[in-house]
Amino acid sequence: MVKLFLWKAANELLPTKKNLFQRKVVEDPLCPICFKEEESVIHMLWECPTANDVWANGLSGVTKWKREGGDFLGLWERLMGGLDKSKLEEIAVQLRKVWLRSNTLVFDKRLTCPKMLISTSIESLKDFKQANSLVNSNNEIQQSELSVNMTRWIRPATNFVKVNWDVPLDVKERKMGMGVIIIDENGEALLAACDSRRNVLSVEIAECQALWRAMQLCNDLNIHNAIFEGDAKTVIMEVKGDEENFSYFGSLIDDIRNVLSFRMSWSFQFDYRQKNIVAHNLAKAALHIVEEKVWIEIVPDFIVNSLDYDRRCMQDTHMKV
């Protein structure tokens, strides 16, 4: 994501007000934060007072660098010439964070602490390097075929999406979290969601409710071809079966089966937790939220590394439907 962002910035393809004005989308090109200059890429990422708050911080590594003149490509060339590889990587992540920070200020009226932005950037880069090292390590290469298959992300069939869901249950707090991620055959996230429920004590009921929410989201997006994948083996086996379920969660199974009778191209597949990490991380985060959060075609920062790992481990073979 950072590489793509830098490429867009260098080619002046970011949706700044200057670019939007040139396309006659907005009425003026002025920066919506300082209202002094046109909101170009270089202005938003480097020259605007909001960006200066970040770069003026002692942790940034570019405190004494000039803040004006030129375009972003020229700035990036100066950065490459004046910083070592490690610091340049940190600056690359911080530039994207500055972009997101400015957008959050404009649209949500919230401003992240500059020191926190730099710290989270460094931490995100560290996590990414650890994940990248794991993928490329000799130990990973030498694992048994079974072990590899347990951790590789398997792409869905052509024109299908894969829907992963997961549930952690906090029995003490009588609360469940649920995480849902919908991914296309290229490993790109179409939707991510976090939600929680109270007064839930049964793992099976929690898993059924999370699966039901995943199905609702697919229905809302009018997704016709979907493979629902999770590590809730008991629930998946019951949904795929045809015998009547007389257990305490049987009515939920019946409801799910009823929906499936109208969705012939929806199927279910059990898989190990190692292949369900993205949904698991969303579900853990859901335990700490008050209301549902849904991201469409973007994802929260805390699952970016897991998604990248899945794409790197992608198998060439398609998942069987």
C-alpha positions, -999 to +999 in steps of 0.1 A: +000+000+000+028+024+008+045+017-026+013+024-044+007+056-024+042+069-033+037+060-069+005+080-070+021+109-051+051+110-075+027+110-105+004+136-090-025+112-089-037+117-054-071+132-051-060+166-038-082+197-043-059+210-070-063+178-090-101+177-083-103+214-093-086+207-126-112+180-132-140+204-123-151+183-093-146+211-067-151+249-070-116+259-058-082+243-053-074+259-019-062+237+009-092+231+032-069+232+063-047+264+059-067+281+031-035+298+020-021+277-009-034+253-035-037+218-021-012+201-043+005+168-034+037+185-021+016+210-001-005+185+017+023+161+024+052+185+031+043+222+033+009+225+050+010+235+087-006+202+095+022+183+078+048+206+094+035+195+129+047+160+120+080+169+103+090+194+130+089+166+156+124+155+166+115+118+159+109+125+122+145+127+112+139+156+088+133+184+113+157+208+097+148+201+061+133+229+040+095+228+037+089+246+004+096+246-033+095+220-060+072+190-064+068+157-046+091+138-070+118+163-064+113+160-026+115+122-029+148+124-048+162+146-021+150+122+006+167+093-012+199+112-015+200+124+021+187+095+042+198+060+048+175+031+037+161+025+072+151+062+077+138+065+042+114+035+048+102+052+079+096+085+061+077+066+033+052+052+059+049+085+076+041+103+044+011+080+039+001+085+075+003+123+070-021+120+041-046+099+061-042+123+091-051+153+070-081+136+055-092+126+090-090+163+101-109+175+070-137+149+071-139+138+108-125+169+125-100+148+144-062+154+145-038+126+155-009+135+177+023+140+156+044+120+180+019+091+180+018+092+141+055+088+140+056+061+166+028+040+150+045+044+116+077+030+130+058+002+147+038-007+115+071-008+095+086-031+122+056-054+120+057-055+082+094-064+082+088-092+107+060-106+085+082-103+054+111-120+072+088-148+082+077-154+047+112-154+033+129-173+061+145-206+053+125-222+081+093-213+062+106-228+030+116-261+047+083-267+064+063-298+056+036-297+028+010-301+055+023-272+075+026-250+045-010-258+034-023-249+069-009-213+066-012-204+029-041-183+018-060-201-009-076-178-035-113-184-042-125-196-076-127-171-105-156-146-100-160-158-064-152-140-031-140-155+001-158-145+033-139-151+065-154-146+099-143-152+135-155-148+170-137-143+204-160-148+234-153-130+267-173-151+291-165-129+321-179-098+304-207-118+287-196-102+254-186-115+220-167-098+192-172-106+155-149-099+126-157-103+089-135-098+059-146-102+023-117-108-001-116-113-039-096-138-059-066-114-060-065-111-022-079-075-023-103-066+005-138-056-006-152-051+029-140-054+065-163-052+096-162-053+134-192-057+157-200-070+191-229-085+211-236-087+248-252-114+269-237-143+248-223-172+267-222-200+241-194-203+215-217-220+190-243-192+193-216-166+190-203-183+158-238-186+143-244-149+150-211-139+134-218-161+104-253-146+101-239-111+100-213-121+074-242-134+052-262-102+058-232-081+046-229-103+015-266-099+008-263-061+012-235-061-014-255-084-036-227-109-037-239-140-056-208-162-055-192-166-021-172-191-001-176-187+036-145-199+054-139-201+092-126-223+120-160-228+136-160-265+126-191-275+146-213-248+131-200-253+096-206-291+097-242-284+110-249-259+083-236-282+056-256-312+069-292-320+062-302-336+095-325-315+118-306-299+147-323-302+181-295-284+200-298-250+217-285-233+186-306-254+162-329-225+153-300-204+142-287-233+120-322-235+105-322-198+097-288-201+080-299-231+059-331-213+049-310-184+034-287-209+017-317-225-001-320-192-021-283-187-026-271-217-046-236-203-052-229-197-015-208-225+001-190-232+033-155-244+041-137-252+074-101-240+077-076-236+104-071-205+125-038-199+107-057-190+076-082-169+095-059-144+111-073-113+094-109-121+106-095-131+140-077-097+144-109-079+134-129-099+159-104-092+188-107-055+180-145-058+180-145-066+218-134-030+224-159-011+202-193+003+211-209+002+177-204-016+144-176-004+121-175-013+084-148-004+059-155-008+022-126-012-002-102+001+025-091-017+057-080-005+092-043-003+097-042-031+122-050-058+096-028-044+067+002-066+076-020-098+079-035-091+045-001-085+029+011-118+044-019-137+030-012-123-005+024-133-003+015-168+007-012-170-020-015-204-036-018-206-074-046-231-072-081-219-067-102-229-038-127-256-047-164-246-046 
